[in-house]
Amino acid sequence: QAQMVEAGGGLVETGGSLRLSCAASGRAAGRYAMAWFRQAPGKEREFVAAMRWRATLATYTDSVKGRFTISRDVAKNMVWLQMQSLKPEDTAVYYCAAGSPPNLGSAEYEYWGQGTQVTVSS
């Protein structure tokens, strides 16, 4: 019984903003790092951002640094991704993940959500 539920995706114009949320429950709601990944059609899933359980430092992929901000509430087992200055290349299905990966940027997370679609129009 592990659930990761994302919400907040939608259609926005270039330069717009969206805030994604993810709620973890069951086995996914442990002392885990939480992260956001994304996958565009025909492309590999890629790392976006992550924070460890103690929420000290955040890690971002270079393409979103300065535009995206990850935050979490450990007690509530929730994580958010605030996205600003969105670009068409940000269009993808965004997935929330939880786990204890050797490296935050790796895809070795134990629990995954179903994803939420983010579409940025030009």
URNOR-V609752 format. One record per residue. RES is the residue in one small letter. PHI is phi as a letter, one per 20 degrees, with the letter a starting at -180 (* if undefined). Layout:
[[RES:PHI] [RES:PHI]]
This chain:
[[q:*] [a:c] [q:c] [m:c] [v:d] [e:e] [a:b] [g:o] [g:f] [g:r] [l:d] [v:c] [e:e] [t:g] [g:n] [g:e] [s:c] [l:b] [r:c] [l:e] [s:c] [c:b] [a:d] [a:d] [s:b] [g:m] [r:f] [a:f] [a:e] [g:d] [r:e] [y:d] [a:f] [m:c] [a:b] [w:c] [f:c] [r:b] [q:b] [a:e] [p:g] [g:m] [k:d] [e:f] [r:f] [e:c] [f:f] [v:d] [a:b] [a:b] [m:c] [r:f] [w:g] [r:f] [a:l] [t:e] [l:d] [a:d] [t:c] [y:c] [t:f] [d:g] [s:f] [v:d] [k:g] [g:n] [r:d] [f:d] [t:c] [i:e] [s:b] [r:b] [d:c] [v:f] [a:f] [k:e] [n:l] [m:c] [v:c] [w:c] [l:c] [q:e] [m:d] [q:c] [s:l] [l:f] [k:c] [p:g] [e:f] [d:e] [t:f] [a:a] [v:e] [y:d] [y:d] [c:e] [a:c] [a:c] [g:r] [s:c] [p:f] [p:g] [n:c] [l:g] [g:e] [s:f] [a:e] [e:e] [y:e] [e:e] [y:c] [w:c] [g:e] [q:e] [g:n] [t:c] [q:e] [v:d] [t:c] [v:d] [s:e] [s:d]]
